[in-house]
Amino acid sequence: MTVTPAPMDALIRHFTDLRDGNHFGQYTRAGKESAFAAAVTLLDPPARQVLAEFDDHLLNGTGRIDATGLHRDERGGLIASWMLSWPEQRAAELSPISVIATYGAGVHHPHLRGATIREWPLNVAESDHATELIPVLRAIAGAEIHNLVFRAGGDWRIVPALHPSTEQGAPA
């Protein structure tokens, strides 16, 4: 039996929610907001851990981690952010390293993003370097397929694994 890598499993859950019109079994906006609030609580320790790792290994412990907590944005959606700032970044008037959970008004389900994320550095000279990038490559590919579904108007049907004929237990 093949084990589905965690990022693929997360995408399947995400697209299944889109297909079924729910989010973790919640169909109403209030229910989905409650599920999002629980997700933000669960995300707090890993988000802080990752930012602390960046502070320890890249910022020599000079950073400060701040979190906004869950709140409404200017359009009525929900948002929570974790930010890592440090003296040089603040002096240069740059955005902090950010992890942002959003559940926008009028959006079917929540998303996770950064404040500036777009490019990832590529420094590969050995096969071990390339192997180290597998989690990053999965994250990039996952973001890509998510954006393709989004650009297709939320049409989950562009993902063959979500068709009823290919689901586990369904006849092929």
Stockholm file with secondary structure:
# STOCKHOLM 1.0

chainA/1-172         MTVTPAPMDALIRHFTDLRDGNHFGQYTRAGKESAFAAAVTLLDPPARQVLAEFDDHLLNGTGRIDATGLHRDERGGLIASWMLSWPEQRAAELSPISVIATYGAGVHHPHLRGATIREWPLNVAESDHATELIPVLRAIAGAEIHNLVFRAGGDWRIVPALHPSTEQGAPA
#=GR chainA/1-172 SS CCCCCHHHHHHHHHHHHHHHTCBTTBCSHHHHHHHHHHHHHHHHHHHHHHHHHHHHHHSTTCCEEEECCSEECTTSCEEEEEEEECHHHHHTTCCCEEEEEEECTTCSSCEEECSSCCCCCCCCSSHHHHHHTHHHHHHHHHHHHHHHHHHTTSCGGGSGGGSGGGSTTSCC
#=GC SS_cons         CCCCCHHHHHHHHHHHHHHHTCBTTBCSHHHHHHHHHHHHHHHHHHHHHHHHHHHHHHSTTCCEEEECCSEECTTSCEEEEEEEECHHHHHTTCCCEEEEEEECTTCSSCEEECSSCCCCCCCCSSHHHHHHTHHHHHHHHHHHHHHHHHHTTSCGGGSGGGSGGGSTTSCC
//
